[in-house]
Amino acid sequence: MYRVALCDDEEKQRELVKNILIALSIKSNIEFEFELFDSGEQLVSHYENNQKPFHIIILDIEMSGINGIQTAQLIRNLKKLDEQIIFLTNYPEYMVESFDVMTFQYLIKPIAPHILEEKVIKLCQYFQALDKKWMIIKSAYEEVVLRYDDIIAIEAAKSLTIKSKLNFITTGQTYESRGIISDYALALKDFNFLQIHRSIIINLIHVKKFASGVVLMSNDAELPIGRTKVKEVKDFYTKFMIMKDH
């Protein structure tokens, strides 16, 4: 499922784009989840409050308040670089400016449904290629989409009420879920994750430094390295650093 933000100060335009994508969903079997925003400020606020990110943002450029390009700039400034942005506008002269915010597509209104469909299908194919860099976990009563790069560590947590409880510690917050830590260690081993203790997996891109028997992470947490794993962890990290520099 792909999360799509539709941001336009005209309700009619928001509904038009939404209906084009609903029709595409029925034809192509691609699932979308929509959120509608009537101003750039509202969309930026969504991100500032650390709410669920979007895969695709479809933005009108001319809006009352901040315009679409300013909105995109503020979102990029929050280090949200994976969102794919499609601009819709009546004015071609904004196109050059739009390149500064890593735009996927710049479409002139009125939008021909088949053109928008074609662009969105390309985007979904791109996301499928990236799928290995995302995971979906069940946390409380919702599904949460996590980027691998945002995960600092996964910890098995003792709980009297939840069997096989795991904490997914990310750069934004910690999510509680369930699962077997060794399963995650196996599934993630090709993506810079390493099990350093029977109850801890770390993401090597978030390592600040190793000290005696512990590793210091980017969130300043000190995590213990299992006694039998010290050499393996150091060897693995050395290889990771060599590969990273090439």
TAWORA-V468789 format. One record per residue. N is the residue number from 0. SS is DSSP state (A for helix, B for strand, O for the rest). Layout:
n,ss
N,SS
N,SS
//
This chain:
n,ss
0,O
1,B
2,B
3,B
4,B
5,B
6,B
7,O
8,O
9,O
10,A
11,A
12,A
13,A
14,A
15,A
16,A
17,A
18,A
19,A
20,A
21,A
22,A
23,A
24,A
25,A
26,A
27,A
28,O
29,O
30,O
31,B
32,B
33,B
34,B
35,B
36,B
37,O
38,O
39,A
40,A
41,A
42,A
43,A
44,A
45,A
46,A
47,A
48,O
49,O
50,O
51,O
52,O
53,O
54,O
55,B
56,B
57,B
58,B
59,B
60,O
61,O
62,O
63,O
64,O
65,O
66,O
67,A
68,A
69,A
70,A
71,A
72,A
73,A
74,A
75,A
76,A
77,O
78,O
79,O
80,O
81,O
82,O
83,B
84,B
85,B
86,B
87,B
88,B
89,O
90,O
91,A
92,A
93,A
94,A
95,A
96,A
97,A
98,A
99,A
100,A
101,O
102,B
103,B
104,B
105,B
106,B
107,B
108,O
109,O
110,O
111,O
112,A
113,A
114,A
115,A
116,A
117,A
118,A
119,A
120,A
121,A
122,A
123,A
124,A
125,A
126,A
127,A
128,A
129,A
130,A
131,A
132,A
133,B
134,B
135,B
136,B
137,B
138,B
139,O
140,O
141,B
142,B
143,B
144,B
145,B
146,B
147,A
148,A
149,A
150,B
151,B
152,B
153,B
154,B
155,B
156,O
157,O
158,O
159,O
160,O
161,O
162,O
163,O
164,B
165,B
166,B
167,B
168,B
169,B
170,O
171,O
172,O
173,B
174,B
175,B
176,B
177,B
178,O
179,O
180,A
181,A
182,A
183,A
184,A
185,A
186,A
187,A
188,A
189,A
190,A
191,O
192,B
193,B
194,B
195,B
196,B
197,O
198,O
199,B
200,B
201,B
202,B
203,A
204,A
205,A
206,B
207,B
208,B
209,B
210,B
211,O
212,O
213,B
214,B
215,B
216,B
217,O
218,O
219,O
220,O
221,B
222,B
223,B
224,O
225,O
226,A
227,A
228,A
229,A
230,A
231,A
232,A
233,A
234,A
235,A
236,A
237,A
238,A
239,A
240,A
241,A
242,A
243,A
244,O
245,O
//
